[in-house]
Amino acid sequence: MKAAIYFADAKVREAFKALKVSPHTEDRELAALLDKAITAISANAFCGTQVPKRQIPKLYLQRYPPITNLWKYNLSRSWRLMYTVASDGDTIAVIIEWLDHTGYDRRFGYG
């Protein structure tokens, strides 16, 4: 199901833009991975792995209400893209954040 892509807030959008123009190769590589993920999500909003509702971090529920679902898209090199899917008549995917494996473990209380 095709989806329009939005960022959860201006801070997330600006962080993505900064990666694209960063002088660091690793940042630009991550931006390319995110571009591929965003393209895949825009083609099929449900292409990621759905996170069980009980595992949605409280931070997301507080910062971005009303989140009713959370999806994880695995990027290579242990990066994860977190997004939610909503509808306003059309399907919308909202990019919440991307995390390295350590950040992901911390955010979800695994480490």
C-alpha positions in Angstrom: 0.0 0.0 0.0 1.5 3.3 -1.1 2.2 5.9 1.6 3.1 9.5 1.8 6.2 10.0 3.9 6.5 12.6 6.7 8.9 13.2 9.5 7.7 13.2 13.1 9.0 16.7 13.6 11.4 19.3 12.2 14.3 18.0 14.3 14.1 14.6 12.6 13.8 16.1 9.1 16.8 18.4 9.8 18.9 15.5 11.1 18.1 13.6 7.9 19.1 16.6 5.7 22.3 17.1 7.7 23.3 13.4 7.0 23.0 14.0 3.3 25.4 16.9 3.2 27.8 15.7 5.9 31.5 15.7 5.1 31.7 12.3 6.8 31.4 9.3 4.5 29.6 7.2 7.2 26.9 9.9 7.5 26.3 10.0 3.7 26.2 6.2 3.6 23.5 6.2 6.4 21.6 8.8 4.4 21.7 6.5 1.3 20.4 3.6 3.4 17.6 5.9 4.8 16.7 7.0 1.3 16.4 3.3 0.2 14.2 2.6 3.2 12.0 5.6 2.7 11.5 4.6 -1.0 10.5 1.0 0.1 8.2 2.4 2.8 6.5 4.8 0.4 5.9 1.8 -2.0 4.5 -0.4 0.9 4.0 1.2 4.3 3.8 -2.3 5.9 7.2 -3.6 4.6 8.8 -3.3 7.9 8.4 -5.4 11.0 5.5 -4.5 13.3 6.5 -3.9 16.9 4.1 -5.3 19.4 2.0 -2.6 21.1 3.2 -3.5 24.5 6.8 -2.8 23.4 6.3 0.7 22.0 8.6 2.9 24.0 6.8 5.2 26.4 8.9 8.1 25.0 7.3 7.6 21.6 3.8 7.5 23.2 4.5 10.8 25.1 6.3 12.6 22.4 4.2 11.7 19.4 0.6 10.9 20.5 -1.5 9.2 19.4 0.8 6.4 18.2 -1.2 3.2 17.9 1.4 1.2 15.9 5.1 1.1 15.4 7.2 -0.4 12.7 10.9 -1.2 12.4 12.7 -1.2 9.1 16.1 -2.9 9.4 18.9 -1.0 7.6 22.2 -2.7 7.0 25.1 -2.3 9.4 22.8 -2.7 12.4 20.8 0.5 12.0 17.0 0.5 12.5 14.5 3.0 11.2 11.4 3.5 13.4 8.1 4.7 11.9 4.4 4.7 12.4 1.6 4.3 9.9 -1.5 6.4 10.0 -4.3 7.4 7.7 -6.1 10.7 6.9 -8.0 9.0 4.0 -4.6 8.2 2.4 -1.9 6.1 4.1 0.9 8.1 5.8 4.2 6.8 7.2 5.7 9.0 9.8 9.5 8.6 10.3 10.2 8.8 14.1 13.9 8.1 14.3 16.8 5.9 13.2 19.0 4.2 15.7 22.2 2.2 15.7 22.0 -1.2 17.4 23.1 0.0 20.8 20.6 2.9 20.7 17.9 0.6 19.7 18.6 -1.8 22.5 18.6 1.1 25.0 15.4 2.6 23.6 13.5 -0.7 23.9 15.0 -1.6 27.2 17.1 -4.6 26.0 20.5 -3.3 27.1 
